[in-house]
Amino acid sequence: MQLIDFIGYAAALLTTASFVPQAWHTFTTRDVSGISLGMYSAFTAGIACWLAYGWLLSAWPIVIANSITLALAAAILFMKLRFR
């Protein structure tokens, strides 16, 4: 594995994993009071764009990380809309 790929996968792992605690907290408590609807809406759309970008470039660290992050962010956004 080249250094550039290693850096890409490390960044993907760290940034994606950072969403797990928020998603877990939101799922278990259903407390969405501290989550900004505008921010999560824009963020989820941005992640979808990053996913498309990675797909078009065949940049698998970007595709894998943003696929998982999109699922987590969309779930949190869904819960924000459902439990506000």
Sequence and secondary structure as in RCSB ss.txt:
>XXXX:A:sequence
MQLIDFIGYAAALLTTASFVPQAWHTFTTRDVSGISLGMYSAFTAGIACWLAYGWLLSAWPIVIANSITLALAAA
ILFMKLRFR
>XXXX:A:secstr
  HHHHHHHHHHHHHHHTTHHHHHHHHHH   TTS HHHHHHHHHHHHHHHHHHHHHT HHHHHHHHHHHHHHHH
HHHHHHH  
